[in-house]
Amino acid sequence: MPYDLLLTGGHVLDPDAGRDGVADVAVTGGRIAAVGPDLLREGVREVVDVRGRLVTPGLVDLHTHVFAGATYWGIDPDPAAWCSGVTTWVDAGSAGAYGLDALRAAIRGHRVRVPVLLNISAVGLTGLTGESRDLAACDVDLAIATVTANRDLVYGVKARIDANTVGAHGLEPLRRAVAVARACELPVMVHIGVAPPTVADLLPLLGAGDIVTHCASGIALGRDGLDPALRRAYDAGVLFDLGHGSGGFAYDVLEAQLAAGMPPHTVSTDLHARSLHGPAFDLPTTMAKLLATGMPLAAVVAAATSTPARALALPAGTGTLRVGAPADVAVFAVEEGDFPLADVHGQVRSAPMRLRNEATYLAGRLLPPSLPAPPRPWAPLTTAQRDALARRDRLIRDLLTTPLVPPDGLAEQFPR
């Protein structure tokens, strides 16, 4: 059977399959048909030359918020997806039991794949914070019933545990999230934030396979360096997720964890209305920040493909280019140089390379361009960010208001 699509001559980096070298990637019926050197081109419907480019599985962002129009944090993923290589966007707790049906309906309108982590609070992330201040909303039985009825959509449980979110209830919302997760045999993802509770208080409630997001935030830095509770949790099999966001990543904390032999297992953006325009921007930019701290490219790609897929037991074939997997593929130009990048506190490190996405395929189909929506009115932006957005709008308008080709680029379609 001839291939539908053949990407030829690219450098394929697929940590799951152990592949790191030049190869062709063939697609048939929306799935990977073959990966290897010099695949046959006879009868191929579309051949794309990707020589000099990096080809990876479609990226998996373990922590995003894509319930736009219904939550404080939500964004539309499609305008970022087509030019970032991210094909799987895990929505990390935007909806609880009350809003999951509406999130499911919203996901139908997205071009990308969106697995969900159910918020332990039934009200979800409608507001800035405070969703777990009313314990009645953290209903264990309701959450279990919701997961049970939505096994095709829900892959974990999310809890934000910080003073602003839980109020006087301390660890109780997390205890309830863990109870739901254990009953449903799913992992918990816990957001760490301003104490109380402290990181040392909450980590003992987690077990192997559970996930701490914002693992390299300033919250994870104890008075005398890294909180020892982090070391114990890491050694016990708790997974560390970067969760960059607008306040969740500090270079000095990550560097201390790397020095202690505790690299993050997964790299995610926590992309939302307040981080989309900076400081996170997108997953390739966040990945470059790990490169800036000395992590090797293969490890960073694994942390954005196969490792998050395994962490949530996502559908078979997610985060890999193995034969038979859905043909979710990202193609990048690898630009080498000196690229200064900031964390959420303005600390700057320089990345030796960055990945600039040139094509993103979902089930073998190229994702089409999609224009971004204006920033949400409640998203805080600097003057520089506003000026850059206005400049981008002008450039887009100039492109779209200029005839696509000159007269000699046209043909007579209906001769008289």
HELIX and SHEET records of a PDB file:
HELIX    1   1 PRO A   15  ALA A   17  5                                   3    
HELIX    2   2 ASP A   78  ALA A   81  1                                   4    
HELIX    3   3 LEU A  100  ARG A  108  1                                   9    
HELIX    4   4 LEU A  135  ALA A  137  5                                   3    
HELIX    5   5 VAL A  140  ALA A  149  1                                  10    
HELIX    6   6 ALA A  163  VAL A  166  1                                   4    
HELIX    7   7 GLY A  167  HIS A  169  5                                   3    
HELIX    8   8 GLU A  172  CYS A  184  1                                  13    
HELIX    9   9 VAL A  199  LEU A  202  1                                   4    
HELIX   10  10 LEU A  203  LEU A  205  5                                   3    
HELIX   11  11 GLY A  218  ALA A  220  5                                   3    
HELIX   12  12 PRO A  228  ASP A  235  1                                   8    
HELIX   13  13 TYR A  251  ALA A  259  1                                   9    
HELIX   14  14 LEU A  283  ALA A  292  1                                  10    
HELIX   15  15 LEU A  297  ALA A  302  1                                   6    
HELIX   16  16 SER A  306  ALA A  311  1                                   6    
HELIX   17  17 THR A  383  THR A  401  1                                  19    
HELIX   18  18 PRO A  407  GLY A  409  5                                   3    
SHEET    1   A 4 ARG A  31  GLY A  36  0                                        
SHEET    2   A 4 ARG A  19  THR A  28 -1                                        
SHEET    3   A 4 LEU A   5  ASP A  14 -1                                        
SHEET    4   A 4 GLU A  46  ASP A  49  1                                        
SHEET    1   B 7 ARG A  31  GLY A  36  0                                        
SHEET    2   B 7 ARG A  19  THR A  28 -1                                        
SHEET    3   B 7 LEU A   5  ASP A  14 -1                                        
SHEET    4   B 7 LEU A  54  PRO A  57  1                                        
SHEET    5   B 7 VAL A 329  ALA A 342 -1                                        
SHEET    6   B 7 VAL A 348  LEU A 362 -1                                        
SHEET    7   B 7 ARG A 365  LEU A 366 -1                                        
SHEET    1   C 7 LEU A  59  THR A  64  0                                        
SHEET    2   C 7 VAL A  86  ALA A  92  1                                        
SHEET    3   C 7 VAL A 116  ASN A 119  1                                        
SHEET    4   C 7 VAL A 154  ILE A 161  1                                        
SHEET    5   C 7 VAL A 188  ILE A 192  1                                        
SHEET    6   C 7 ILE A 211  THR A 213  1                                        
SHEET    7   C 7 LEU A 239  ASP A 241  1                                        
SHEET    1   D 2 LEU A 221  GLY A 222  0                                        
SHEET    2   D 2 GLY A 225  LEU A 226 -1                                        
END                                                                             
